[in-house]
Amino acid sequence: MTGSLDNCFRIGYVSLMNHMNTANLKIYTRRILAIAVPIMLSNLISQLQMMIDRIFIGRLSLESMSAVGNATTPMWTTMSTIFALTTGATILVSQAYGADDLKRAGDLLSSVFKYNNVLGILLFLFWLLFPQTAFHLMGVDESIISMSIDYARYFSPIFILTGIGASISCMLEVSQKTQIMIWYGVSRSVTNVILDYVMIFGHFGFPAMGVKGAALATTIAELIGDLIVLIYVLTAKDLVLRPSRTGILHAKFASFIETVKYGIPAACEDFAWNLGSLYLIAMLNQVSVEAAGIHSIVFGVELIAVVLVGSIGTATLTLSGFETGKKNIEGVWDVVKYSGLLSFGICTFNLLLFLLFPGQILGMFTTDRSVLDIAAMYLLIVGIDLFPKSGNIIFGSGIKGYGEPSWMLKTQLIGTAFVIAGSSVLVLVFHRGILEIFILVVLDETLRFILNSRKLARIRKKHRFSGSSHEYHEDQER
């Protein structure tokens, strides 16, 4: 496994360094960071808040941590579907913006604002009324399923805000006006931490609500953060792409379908990844409740680094689409190269932290000595996993921004099938445990990283051979 990872990392790193250009490095790094840093800070603050949330829940019991892990995994899966569908809008709107076609960009955005909200309301109703359906399918242990259901119902109102939130995120990213996301992250996270302390444990005269308090605190904090962003969007003077109320009301469903056609592969890709994750949770539930709790802790820690790389991936997608709209295909490669370099730096720093301070990191989430003694090994494994995972995020964003989102769906389907088949054999046939599951996750990311790297190399080779972006797209259509 280590040799394969080293080889993949070397291929990706050497490919980046062989094409470096100092002038372009400064230009594109500045553009990438201008979009990514505000999102990164907002997401980092939010993840730190979620980490504190897990710390509070972990102080209740490992069973509470397992219940919340079982609840949040499918809920975030369904929530991310809306954001993944909106990826199609980000691609098309950024391409239109790059081509200086503001009317088309505005029409597409208006349709997204109008029709995204229907999906959010439907998801809210499902998680409010039928959460037990999902948890029974996941095989959640009867000893914790009531806590999972309580968490889901108190968390469900967030879905009402998801449609408009995804639409606003698309607009801000394409407009390269993401600074407000820092204030969103700060307000949301500070509020959530305070409310967690009050509602989970019962302070200042409030009843101790346990996991229900954690969900309610998150819901209230999310509402406050979204209100701040909405006020900015309604009052800002320099948002060129902001759709009008009239434009939203008269937006055509055909425009929304156009974005969905690009977004469906991304949404299916995201769903396939989450399906694999859900299946892993189900297999870990077969191993033990403690195994699912350890998974929740360790991958919760990894998620902080993932959202940092994901912020760079968002910038990569937006700028790749922008450069494609300008017919500057070589610029797409510059965006991917420098984004990849930044991401690998984040992964290296994260791995060093995992190696040097495993006990301190994991000790924030649990005081169970038996868990602490073995979880450090799993922390190291997910630290290694970050390298191919970040490569998939960045390379995949470049491939999507160029206009080929269906490729990432294909490789993700291969990965999901690999994870489902592999974990089933490991747990149900050979009765193996959590260590083998973690190694399987690394192998999955590595396999897809190899496939995506080769795809990116083939696309670039075809572009160079064709000599122009126009000829390249004709070649793709053939």
N, C-alpha and C positions, 0 to 999 in steps of 0.2 A: 504493500500500500504506500509506504513512504517513498520508495523509488518512483512509483507512478506519479505521486504528487510532486516530487522534486522535478521530474521531467516536464510535467505540465507547466509548473511555475517557470522553469527555465525557458521553455518555448515562448510563453507569453511575455516574459520579461525581456528576453533577447529581441523579440519582435518589436517591442516598444522602443528599446534603446537604439536599435538599428535605424530607426526612422526619425530620431529626434532632430529638431531644428530649434536653435536657441530663441530666435525671434518669435517663431510660432508658439514655442513653449510659453513665453510670457503672455502673448496675446490670448491664446486659448485657455490657459490656466486662469487668467483673470476673468474671462467670460464664464468659465465653468464655475468658479468660486462665487461670482456675483449672484448666480442663481442658487448654487448648492448651499452656501454657508448659512443664509437665513433659514432655509429648510432644515439644514443639518442641526443648527442650534435649537430650533423649535422641536425637532424630533428627539434630539438628545435630552432636552429638558423634559419632554413628555416621557421618554423611556426611563429617565431617572425617577420621575414621579411614579411610573409603573413599577419600578424596582422597589421603591419605598412602599408601594401598595403591597407588593409580594412579601416584603419584610414584615409588615404589619400582619398580613394573613398568615405567614409562616409562624409568627409568634402564637397564633391561635392553636394550630396543630398541623401536622403533615397532611392529615385528611382534608383539612380546609384548603390547603395548597393544591392538593390533587383535584378537589371539587372545582375550584376556580380554573385550574388548568384545563379540565375537561369542558368547562363551560365556555371559556374565552376562545379556545381553538376553533370550534365550528362557527361561533359568532363572528370572529374576525374573518373567517373564510367567506361568509356570506357578505359581510360588509365590504371586503376587498373586491368583490365582484363588481360593484358599482365603480370603484376607482379604476379597476382594470378595464372595464368597458370605456371609461373616459379616456383611457390611453389612446384610443382611436381618434378622439377629438384632439388630443394634444398633438398627435402626429399631423393630422390634416390642417389644423389651425396654424401650427408653427410653419408648415410648408407654405400655406397661403400668405402668412405674414412675411416669410422670407421672400416670396414672390411679389410682395407689396400689393396684394389683392385684399384690401381691408374689408371690402363688402362681403366677400366669400367667408373670410375669417369671422366676421360679425354674425353672419347668418348661421354658421355652424355652431358658434358659441350660444346663440339664442336658443337654438333647438335643444342643446344639451341642458341649459338651465331649465327649460320647460319640461322636458320629458324624464330627466334623471330622477325627479322627485317622486314619480309614481313608484319606481322600484324601491325607494327608501321606505315609503309608507307600507308597501306589501311586506317587506322584511320585518318592519316593526310589528305588524299584526301577527306574523308567524311566530316570532320569538316571544311575544306577549302571551299568545294563546296555546302554542303547541311546542314548547321547548322540550318536553319529555320525549317527543317523537325522535328527535335527533339524538338525545342521550341514550335512549334504549338501543338505537341502531349502533351506537358506538360501544355498547357493552359496559356503560358506566356502572360501577359497583353499587348495589342497592344501599350500602351503608352511607354513600355520599351523594346519591342522585338528587335527594331533596334539596341539598345545599346548592347543587348545580342549577336546579330549576329556579330556586329563589334568586340566584345571581342573574340568570338570564332575564327574568321578568323585570327586575329593577334596572337592568342595563338597556332593555329594549328601546326606550324612547330615543336613544342616541341615533337609531336608524332613521328617524324622521329628519334629522339634520344631515344625514350622509349624502343625499342627492345634491343638495345645494352646496355642501362643502366640497364635494368632488368637482363640481362645476366651477366654483370659485378658484380652487387650486389650479385647475387647467388654465383659467384666464390669467392668473398671477404668474404662473410659470412661463407661459408663452410671452407675456408682456415684460418678463424679466423684472417684475415688481414684487419680489417675495419677502421684502424686509418686514412686512407686517406679521409674518409668520413667527417671528421672534416674540412679539408681544402676545400673540395667540398662545404660544408654548408656555411663556412665563405665567400669564394669568390663569391658564387652565391648570398648570401643574401646581402652582402655589395653592390655589383654591382646593385642588384635589387632596393634597397632602394634609392641609388643615382639616378638611371634612373627613378624611380617612381617620385621623386621630380621634376626632369627636364621635363619629358614627360607628366605627368598628368596635371600639372599646367602651364607649359610653362615658364621655366627659362633659363637664359643664351642664349637667342636668339632663343630657340626652341619654336615651336607653342604649345599651350595648347591642348592636344589630349584627355583629359578625360579618359574614360574607355579604349579606344583604346591604349592610352599611357601606362596604367597599364599592359595590355596584352603584348604589345611589349617589355616593360622593363623586364617582366618575361621571355619572350622568349630569349632575348639576354643574360640575366644573367644565364639561364639554359645552354645555349651553352658554356659559359665560364667555368662554373663549371664542365660540362661533359668533356671538353677538358683537364682540370687538372687531372681528374681521369683517363682518357684514357692515358695520358702521363705516369702516374705512372704505370699503368698496363703494358705498353709496355717496360718500363725500369727497373722495380723492379727485383731484383735478387733472391728473396726468395719466389716467388709464384709457389709452386709446382704444383698446379692444372691449371696453365695458359695454355690454348690450343694454339697450333701452328697454323699459317696461313694455312699450308698444312692440318692439322687436321680439321680445320673449312671447308675448301673447299671440302674435301672428306667426310665430316660427313654424316652419313646415316640418311635418313628420318625416318627409323624405330626406331632409338634411340630417335629422337625427339618425335615420337608418344608415345613411352614408358613413357617419362616424362609428356606428355600431359594427358595420361590416369590417372596419379596421380594428375595432375594439374587441370583437368576439374572439379572435385568436388569442389576444392578450388575456381576456377574461377566462377563457378555457384553459390557457396555460396556468394562470394563477389558481384556478379551481383545481386543476390536475395536481399542482404542487401541494395545495392544501388538502386534497383528497389523500395523497400519500402521507401527509403529516397526521391526518385524522386516523388513518389506518394504523400508523405507528402507535398512536395513543391507544387504539383499541388493542393492539398486540401487547403493549406494555401493561394494560389493564389485566390481560390474561396472565402476565408474569406476576404482578402484585400491585396493590395500591401504592406502595412505597416507590416502585419503579416509575410509575406515572408522575409521582411527586418530584423525584430526582430529575426526570426529563423536563418538567416544568421549570425547575430552578435553573438548571444548566443552560437550557436553550433560552431562558429569559435573560440570562447574562449575555449570551452570544448576540441576542437581538439588538443590544445597544450598538455593537459594531456594525451589524447588518443595516441598521437604519442610517448610519453615517455613510456607508457605501451606497445605500439606496438613494440618498440625497444627491450624491454625485451621479448616480444612474439617472435620476430625474433630469438633471442638467444635461447629461449626455443625450437623452432622448429628445429634449427640446431643441438643443443646438444642432443635433444631427438632422432633425426635420427642417430647421431653419436653413442650414447649409444646402440641403437637398432642394428646397424651394428656390434657392438662389442659383441652382445648377452648379454649385461649387462642391463637387463630389469629393475632391481631395480634402476639403475641409472636414468632411465627415470622419475621415481617418485621423485627422489631427485631433478632433474632439475625443475620439475613442482612445487614442494613444495616451493623451495626457490625463484623461479621466482614469485610465487603467493604472497609470503610475501613481496617482494620488491614492487610489484605492488599495493598492498593494502596500503602500506606506502605512495606511491605517491598520491593515491586517497584521503587519509585522509588529507594530506597537502593541496591538491587542494581544498577540501571542506572547510577547514578553511579559505583559501584565499577568497573564494566566500562569506563566511559568514561575514568576517571582512571588506572586501573592495569592495562590489558590485558596489557602485557608482563610485569609482575611476576606476575600471576595465571597466565598460560599458561606462563611460564618455570619454574614449579614442576613441570610435567608433562613437559617435553621440552626438550632443548638443541638440537634441530634448527632451525637458523636459517631454513631455507626454510619450515618450518611456522609459526614465530613471526611471520614477516613477513606471512603472509596470514590467520592464525587470528584476529587481533584484530577483523577485520571480521565474522567469524562470531560472535564473542563479543558484539558490539554487536547483531547480529540477534536472538540468543536473549534478550538483555536486553529488547528490545522485545517479543519473544514472550511474556515473562512476564506482561504486563498482561492480554491476553485469556485466557491460560492460567489465571491466578489467578481471573479472573471466572468461568470455567467451573467451577473447583473449588468456589468459595463458593456461587454461584448454584445449581449442581448439587446441592450438599449440602442446601441449603434445600428444593429441589424433592423430593429423596429423603426427607428427614425429614418432609415434609408427607404423604408416602405415595404419591408418583408416581415411582418409580424407573425405570419403563419409558420415560419421556420422554428421559432422558439416553442411554439405549441408542439411541433413534432418531437423535438428533443425532450420536452417535458413529459410527453406521453410515454416515451421510452423510459425515462427516469422513474415515473410513477409506477409503471408496470414492473420495473426492476425492484422497487421498494416493496410493493405489495407482495410480489412473488417471493422475494428474498426473506422478508420478515415472516411470512406465513410458514415457510419451510423451517426457518430458524426456531420459531416459537412453537408451532403446532406439531412439527415432525421431530425436530431434534431437541426440543424443550430447552433451548438456549435462553440467555437472559439479556439484560440491558446493554452489556458491553458489546455484544455482537450486533445489536440494533444500532448502536452509535457508529460502529465501524461501517455498517451498511449505508448509513447516511453519507459518510465521507466518500465512499465508492460511487454512490449515485451522483453527487455533485461533480466528482472528478470525471466520470464518464461523460456527462453533459458538457463539461468544460472543454474536453477534447473535441467533441463534435462541433460545438459553437466556434471554437478557435479555427478549426479547419474550414468551416463555412465562411467565416469572416475573411480568411486568406483567399478563398476561391472567389468571393465577391470582388475583392480588390484586384485580383489577377485579371478577372474578366473586364473590370473597368479600365485597367491599363491597356489591355489588349484592344478594347473597342476604341479607346482614344477620346471618347466623349460620353457624357452622361446620357445623352439622347440615344446613342447607339446601344449603350448598356441596357437601358430599359426595354428597347426593342428586342434585344437578345433574351432578356428575362421573360418577356411575353411569349416569345417563340418556344 
